[in-house]
């Protein structure tokens, strides 16, 4: 059977749309429809059924989707195994999932290195959808991801990158900046919280809630960068990793205080599909990211 038929199946399964699949594959929608017709005949199953404006997979399609995605990504990555990798001439493209803090810390130096040593390599950085992490890595939608420890499929490799403690950020001339911050002062203050999700409890609030405590959140935002600027011109507190707070202190008048709440250190991991483990280009890029994060995400000691 034509391998391209399975590429069409995978694209339709991921997009839940013939139109979007055609765009992803850079082919016409009739070509997608013809490929699906051949697959339906082969499997004697409709594979996808109409649900409103979208399409949904049948039970059979669900049962074979993972095997097809795994086979396609393994085949794709195998094309690179054994090939000599020259960063200066490579034209590879990688998609990296990472949160706002890691993007802020890692991407500037990574792009500088790529421009200097691997100008042909292209990157796409996108927000991580945690409940889709394994699927996106298996399907090849994502080359690698950087995030806190997550439950993943056993085909996903992971590498510890660093750990850091949370701290409290406030403006440099805040009335509480010259003293040890107490839990009562922390709870009485107004806070900014940062999360990529529109709802749900963040780590520090989960810890407080287990103790029957709550803090007064004035703003829930998406970016530590913008939150740090708000903190610099207000009385609000921002709880964040220490290494990130120290970077913001380089260009804003800010003060860091020890978080008056006992919490485990925040760990950060790198994830990738096992089929990419021996891909020399993928391995090279992972090494660059690990080195940059090791240099930039380690808190400075006084």
C-alpha positions in Angstrom: 0.0 0.0 0.0 1.1 3.5 -0.8 2.9 5.0 2.3 1.4 8.4 1.4 -2.1 7.1 2.3 -1.0 6.7 5.9 0.5 10.2 5.9 -2.9 11.5 4.9 -4.6 9.4 7.6 -2.3 10.8 10.2 -2.9 14.4 9.1 -6.6 14.0 9.1 -6.6 12.3 12.5 -4.6 15.1 14.0 -6.5 17.9 12.4 -10.1 16.5 12.5 -10.6 18.2 9.2 -10.0 17.4 5.6 -9.4 21.0 4.8 -6.8 21.5 7.5 -5.1 18.2 6.6 -4.8 19.3 3.0 -3.1 22.5 4.1 -0.7 20.7 6.4 0.2 18.3 3.6 0.3 21.0 0.9 -2.1 19.0 -1.3 -5.6 19.6 -2.5 -8.7 18.6 -0.5 -9.9 16.2 -3.4 -6.5 14.4 -3.1 -7.1 13.9 0.6 -10.6 12.6 -0.1 -9.3 10.2 -2.7 -6.6 8.9 -0.3 -9.3 8.4 2.4 -11.5 6.5 0.0 -8.7 4.1 -0.7 -8.1 3.6 3.0 -11.8 3.1 3.7 -11.9 0.4 1.0 -8.8 -1.3 2.4 -10.0 -1.3 6.0 -13.7 -1.8 5.1 -14.5 1.0 7.6 -15.5 4.7 7.2 -12.5 5.7 9.5 -13.9 9.2 9.9 -17.5 10.4 10.3 -19.0 13.9 10.1 -19.7 15.6 13.5 -21.1 19.1 12.8 -18.4 21.1 11.0 -15.7 18.7 12.0 -15.0 15.0 11.5 -14.4 12.4 14.2 -12.5 9.1 14.0 -14.3 5.8 14.2 -13.3 3.2 16.9 -11.1 1.4 14.3 -9.4 4.7 13.3 -8.7 5.4 17.0 -7.2 1.9 17.4 -4.7 2.2 14.5 -3.8 5.9 14.9 -1.0 5.5 17.4 0.6 2.6 15.4 0.5 4.7 12.2 1.9 7.8 13.9 4.7 5.8 15.5 5.6 4.1 12.3 5.7 7.4 10.3 7.8 9.2 12.9 10.2 6.2 13.1 10.5 6.1 9.3 11.1 9.8 9.2 13.7 9.8 11.8 15.4 6.8 10.3 16.2 8.8 7.2 18.5 10.9 9.3 20.3 8.1 11.1 23.7 7.3 9.9 23.9 10.6 8.0 26.7 13.0 8.7 25.4 16.1 10.3 27.0 19.4 9.5 25.4 22.3 11.5 26.8 24.8 9.0 24.9 23.3 6.0 21.9 21.6 7.7 18.4 22.8 6.6 16.5 20.9 9.3 13.4 22.3 11.0 12.5 21.7 14.6 9.4 22.5 16.7 10.0 23.0 20.4 7.3 23.3 23.0 8.2 25.3 26.1 6.6 27.7 28.5 7.0 31.4 28.6 9.8 31.4 31.3 12.0 28.9 29.4 11.4 30.6 26.1 12.5 33.9 27.6 15.6 32.3 29.1 16.7 30.0 26.3 15.7 31.3 22.9 17.8 34.5 22.7 21.1 32.6 23.2 19.9 29.6 21.1 19.1 31.8 18.1 22.5 33.5 18.5 24.2 30.1 18.4 22.2 29.0 15.4 22.9 32.1 13.5 26.6 31.7 14.2 27.0 27.9 13.7 23.8 26.6 12.0 22.2 29.4 10.0 20.1 27.0 7.9 18.3 25.4 10.9 14.8 26.8 11.5 12.9 26.7 14.7 9.3 27.0 15.8 8.5 27.6 19.4 5.0 27.0 20.6 3.1 26.7 23.8 2.9 23.3 25.4 -0.4 21.5 25.8 0.4 19.2 28.6 -2.3 16.6 28.0 -1.2 16.4 24.4 2.6 16.1 25.1 3.0 12.4 24.4 0.8 12.4 21.3 2.5 15.4 19.8 6.0 13.9 20.4 4.9 10.5 19.0 3.3 12.0 15.9 6.3 14.3 15.2 4.2 17.5 15.5 6.7 18.4 18.2 10.5 17.7 18.1 11.2 18.2 21.8 9.6 19.8 24.8 10.8 21.5 28.0 8.5 21.4 31.0 8.0 20.4 34.6 7.8 16.6 35.3 4.8 15.1 33.4 3.4 11.6 33.0 4.4 10.5 29.5 4.2 7.4 27.2 6.9 4.9 27.6 8.2 5.8 24.2 9.1 9.3 25.4 12.7 9.9 26.6 13.3 12.5 29.2 16.3 14.4 30.6 16.6 16.4 33.8 17.7 19.9 33.2 17.6 21.9 36.4 15.7 22.6 39.6 15.0 26.0 41.3 13.2 27.4 44.2 10.3 29.9 44.0 10.8 33.4 45.4 8.7 36.6 45.7 9.4 39.5 43.4 8.4 43.1 44.4 9.5 46.6 43.5 12.8 47.7 44.9 11.4 50.5 47.0 8.4 48.4 48.3 7.8 49.0 52.0 8.5 45.3 52.7 11.7 45.0 50.6 14.0 45.6 53.5 12.8 42.9 55.8 12.2 39.2 56.0 8.8 38.5 54.5 6.3 36.7 56.8 3.5 34.4 55.6 1.0 36.9 57.0 2.5 39.7 55.0 2.6 37.5 51.9 -1.1 36.6 52.3 -2.2 40.2 53.0 -0.5 41.5 49.8 -2.1 41.7 46.3 -0.6 39.2 43.9 -0.1 38.6 40.2 -0.2 34.9 39.2 1.1 33.6 35.8 -0.2 30.6 34.0 -0.5 29.4 30.4 -4.0 28.0 31.4 -7.1 30.2 31.6 -8.2 28.4 34.8 -6.9 26.0 37.4 -4.8 26.4 40.5 -1.1 27.2 40.2 1.5 25.4 42.4 1.8 28.0 45.2 -1.9 28.3 45.6 -2.3 24.5 45.7 0.2 24.5 48.6 -1.7 27.3 50.3 -5.1 25.7 49.8 -3.9 22.4 51.4 -3.2 24.5 54.5 -6.6 26.1 54.3 -5.0 29.4 53.2 -5.7 31.8 50.3 -4.0 34.8 48.8 -5.5 37.9 47.1 -4.9 37.6 43.4 -5.4 40.9 41.5 -4.3 39.7 38.1 -3.9 36.3 36.4 -1.7 36.8 33.4 0.1 34.7 30.7 3.6 36.2 30.8 6.2 36.6 33.6 7.8 39.3 31.5 4.8 41.6 31.5 4.0 40.7 35.1 7.5 41.8 36.2 7.0 45.2 34.6 3.7 45.5 36.5 5.4 44.6 39.8 8.1 47.2 39.2 5.5 50.0 39.2 3.0 48.7 41.8 2.7 47.2 45.3 1.8 43.7 43.9 3.9 40.6 44.5 4.9 38.0 41.9 5.9 34.4 42.8 8.3 32.9 40.3 11.5 30.8 39.9 14.5 32.6 41.4 16.6 32.4 38.2 13.9 34.2 36.3 13.5 36.9 39.0 17.3 37.5 38.9 17.1 38.0 35.1 14.3 40.6 35.5 16.4 42.4 38.1 19.1 43.1 35.4 16.8 45.6 33.7 14.1 46.5 36.3 14.2 48.0 39.8 13.1 44.9 41.6 13.7 43.1 44.9 13.6 39.3 45.6 12.4 37.9 48.9 12.4 34.3 50.2 9.0 32.7 49.8 7.6 32.3 53.3 6.1 29.0 52.4 7.8 25.6 52.4 7.6 24.1 48.9 9.7 21.5 47.0 12.1 22.8 44.3 10.7 23.3 40.9 12.2 20.7 38.4 12.4 21.1 34.7 12.8 18.3 32.1 13.4 17.9 28.4 11.3 15.4 26.5 11.6 13.8 23.0 10.5 10.6 21.3 12.9 7.7 21.4 13.1 7.5 17.6 15.0 10.8 17.7 17.6 9.6 20.3 20.2 8.7 17.6 19.3 11.5 15.2 22.6 13.4 15.2 20.9 16.8 14.3 18.3 16.3 17.0 21.0 15.3 19.5 23.1 18.3 18.6 20.2 20.7 19.2 19.3 19.0 22.5 22.9 19.5 23.6 22.7 23.2 22.8 19.5 23.7 24.7 20.8 21.8 27.7 24.0 23.9 27.8 22.1 27.2 27.4 19.6 26.3 30.1 22.4 25.1 32.5 24.1 28.5 32.0 21.0 30.7 32.2 18.7 28.9 34.6 21.1 28.4 37.5 20.3 31.0 40.2 23.2 33.3 41.1 24.4 33.1 44.7 25.5 36.2 46.6 
